[in-house]
Structure formats: structure tokens, C-alpha cells
Amino acid sequence: MNEAVVGVLALQGDYAEHRRALDRIGVASREVRRADELRGLRALVLPGGESTTMLKFIEEEGLMEPLRRLYHEGAAMFGTCAGVILLAKRVTSPSQPSLGLLDVSIERNGYGRQIDSHESREPCPVLGDEPLPMVFIRAPVIRSWGPAVRLLAHHRGEPVLVREERILASTFHPELTDDSRVHRYFLESVAELTS
């Protein structure tokens, strides 16, 4: 894959870390701040950050419908932490608008405040035998999900890596570790892009 067909929503949050994670596995990406920058993308990463701030910028830039259209026209999407909140069909604590593409109910800051941020290593059979490092920063918790949602990894009994068709979602931050398996899985199995 030579041209940048993977976009990273760069309105706020840790988009630079996702671009570095994609660089590490040899995948070109480009930052997306406007609707015209979605043109030609086959996959889009929605990073972690502050979901209410990202939502404000999405609405100011008129990106809500173009982002939904990008998915419905065949692109894959990967949301991490706040990115999952943006993708979810239902958001609580408090409720807020979203893209409504991923059939989950998600509770913002489900593990508590910043001081409750933590790291863990958990099994993730779809990515191999080695436990997956996970960084949780004011992470949301997926409280319920629809029948088409596959649960790929858990932490404290809650699903933390899920997939529904062309959407991959993690409530933790794989981009803040040196482990590239989640990004590789997204590109190769969800977006069906090869490097």
C-alpha cells in the first residue's frame, strides 16, 4: 500500500500517536480535519481524546454526515477510547450525540476519573497467544451490545476490544504501546488492506 488511503481524524486528541503507530508498520496515513480530506480514504482512525471537544469540532466543521457517508460507502473505521464514544449508537454519563454506527451502549469515564487510569495485559486470542498490553485513560466502558458485535478482548469482565463488520473499537489506547497487533488487525482483517 503506497498511497495514504488511511486517514486519522486530527481534530483533537492523540492522532499523532496513531500516525506513528501506522508508520511503524509501514502504512502511510494523512490527517483529516475537513470533509474534503475524506475523499479517497478506505479506512479512518478516530483517536482518543476528549469526546465532547471532538464532537464540538465535528459539528463546527460539518463532518457528522460526511463521516457517516464514508462508512456507508465502504470505508472501515477504528475508534479508540473517545473514538468509540463517537462511533457508539448510545452514549451515557452523560448522553451526547454520536455517529451512531457501532451497536453498543457506552458509559463515558466508566472506570472513574483521571486518577483511575491504569494499564493491564489481557488475553486476546484473535491476535495470538501473547497477552495484549492495554492503556486505559479515563476510559469508557461498553455496557451492552447488539448481536452483530464480536467481543475480542475483556478487562475486569467488560469488553474492551470489539468488532462489528468494518468497525473496530477499543476502549484502551493501543497506539500508546509498542505492540502493533491491533493496528495490523484493523488494516488486514477489518479494512482488508494489505501492507
N, C-alpha and C positions, 0 to 999 in steps of 0.2 A: 504494500500500500504506500504509494509515493506522495499523493496529494493529501491535503488536510481535509478529510471527509468527516473528521470527528471535531465537534465543537465543544467548548467549555463555556457555560454561562458565566459571564465575568462582571456581574453587576455588584457583587459584594461577596465576602467570604473567602474561602481558601482555594480559589480557582487556580492560582499559580502552583499550588502543591499538586493538584490533579494534572496540570500540564507537565510538571516534572515527572510524575509517575508514568504518564504516557510516553514521555521522552525516553525514560529508562527502558521501555520495551520496544523502542524504535518506531513509535507511531506519531506522525505529525498531527498537530491539533491547531485550532485557531480560537481566539477569544470571540465571544458573541455578546454584543450589547444592544444591537438593533435588529429589527425584523429582517432587513435585507441581508444581514450576515448569516441568516439561517439557510440561505439558498445553497443547494448542493450538498448539504450535510446528510450523512446516513446514520449518524449517531450523535447524541448530545449528552454531556455530563452536567448535572445540576449539583453544585458543590454544597458543602456545609457552610454555615454562617448564621446569620440572624434571619429567620424566615420572614418576619414581619417587614424588615428592611428590604429584603429581596422582593417581596410581594409588592411593596410600595413602588420600587423601581420598575418592576414588570408592568404594573398598571400605568405608571407615568410614560413608559416607552411604548405602550400599546402592544405588549408582547403576549398577552394571555391567549388570544385566538391564534396568532401565528405559531406559538409553541404547541398548542393542541393540534393544529393542522399538520405541523411537522410530523407528529406521532401518527396521526391517522393516515398520512400519505406514505408511511412505511419506515420511518426512522426509528431507531432504538434509543432508549433513554436510561441513564444510570443516575439515580439520586442517592446522595449520601447525607445523612443527618437532616439538616434543614431542607435539603433537596427532596427527601422522602415526604416531608410535610407539604411541600409544594405539589408533589405528584398525587398525594392521597385523595381519596374521594371524600373522606370525613376527617376533620381536624377538631380536636377538643383541647380544653385547658389553656386559653380559651379557643372557641371556634373561630375560624377565619376562612376566607375564600381560598381556593386552590385550583390547580389544573384539573383535578378530578379524574385522573387517568388510571390510578392504581387502586384496586378494590380492597382497601384497608381502612380501618379507623385508627387514627394515631393520636397519642396524647403528647403534647409538647412538654419538654423538660420532665419526662416521665420518671427519670431516676433522681430528680431533685435539682438543686442549684449547681452553680459552677464548682463549688467545693466538693460536690459529689461526683465530679468527673473522675474517671478511672480507666485502667487498662486491664485486659484479660487475654487469654488464649483459649480458643474453643474449637472443638471438632467441626469440620465442615467437609463431609465425605465427598461431595461433588468436586472439591478442589484437591483431594488427595489425603494421605494419611497424616501429614504434619498438621498439628493444631494451627489455627489461623490467629495471628495477632490482631487485636481489636482495641481501638482507642475510642472511648466514649466521652464526649464533651457536651455537657448539658443535653444529653441525648434524648430523643423522643422514644416512646415505647409503642409498638404496634399492639393494640388491644384486641382487635378482631380482624378477620379477613374473609374474603369470598372464596368459593370453591375452586376458582381457577388459579389461586395464588399458591405457589410452591414454597414451602419453608425449607431453606437450605442450611441455616445455622441458627443456634439458640444461645442465649446468655441469660442466666438466672431464670430459666424456664420460659423466656419470651423470645419470639422470633426476631432475629437481628439482620438476617440476610434473606431476602425473598425475591421471587421472580414471578412475573405474570406476563406471558407472551414476550414482547420485546422491551419489557421494563425490568431492570434490576434495581433493587433498593437495599441499602444497608443503613442501619441506624448508627453505625460506628464509622470511623474515618480510616479506610484502608490506605488513603493517599498519605497518611502521616507515618506509615511504616515503610520498611524496605521490602516488604513482601508484595510482589506484583500479581499474585494469582487472581485476585478479584478483578483487577482491570483486564487481565488477559481473558478471563472467563467472559466478561462483558463483551469484549471485542470479538472473540472467536465463537462463542456459543449463543449469545443473545443478539448481538448486532450482525453476526455471521460475516465479519470482516477478518481477513487473514493478513498477518504481517509478513 
